[in-house]
């Protein structure tokens, strides 16, 4: 059986009412994907900008062909277009690749935290079960 998605997981993959903008105080208390909107603590930090902006602009299409494919170990495969591009294009690609690495790092961190929480919950359940047996 496939695991059911969490509210936070849906929120992260389906978007948010802010898309990186500063909170709209009129939304205070409104529920979005069964999660109450807290205007003082949005899930997306406005300082990071709009997470959807990168894939909604023509800019990403202009840079994408210069990017180097990421390997499973985090390395990059050489791309002749990148290697021969002007420094401004290389700088844009490096910025994009840096954001990709930041994203991968965040996903890895979240996976580790969720696995650790599951392990602790399982451990606590087993510990409680041992105390009741006689």
Phi, psi and omega in degrees: 000132180288143179292142178285141179290150177271162177300315181295322177298318176296318180301316182291327184265337183259355178107188179213166178290346183259325186050043175090350179285168175291150186301145175265109185300338179292342180271000182303128179087345178291145179263133179232120186051044178061025177235127180293135179281125178249107184295335181278339181223076178292152179293332178254128179285118180302337179296335180275357181080186183279117182296333180277348184297325184295322182264000179256006182243160177289339181305315183296324178295326181287333182266332188305320183292343179268348184291155179259133181298138181273135176272167180299331181271003177096358177282179179234139177275136181302140176232115181303327178296319178293314185300328183257002183284159174298158184298329180294320178292317179299321179296319179296318180294318179298323176296315179298314179296325176297320177293323176298317179295321178298319179296312179300318180298318180294318178298316178299317180297314180297318179299317179296315181296320179293319178296319179295319178296319177296318180298316180294321179294318178296318180297317180294321179295318179291324179294317178296322181294326181291325183291336184272339183285143176212000000 
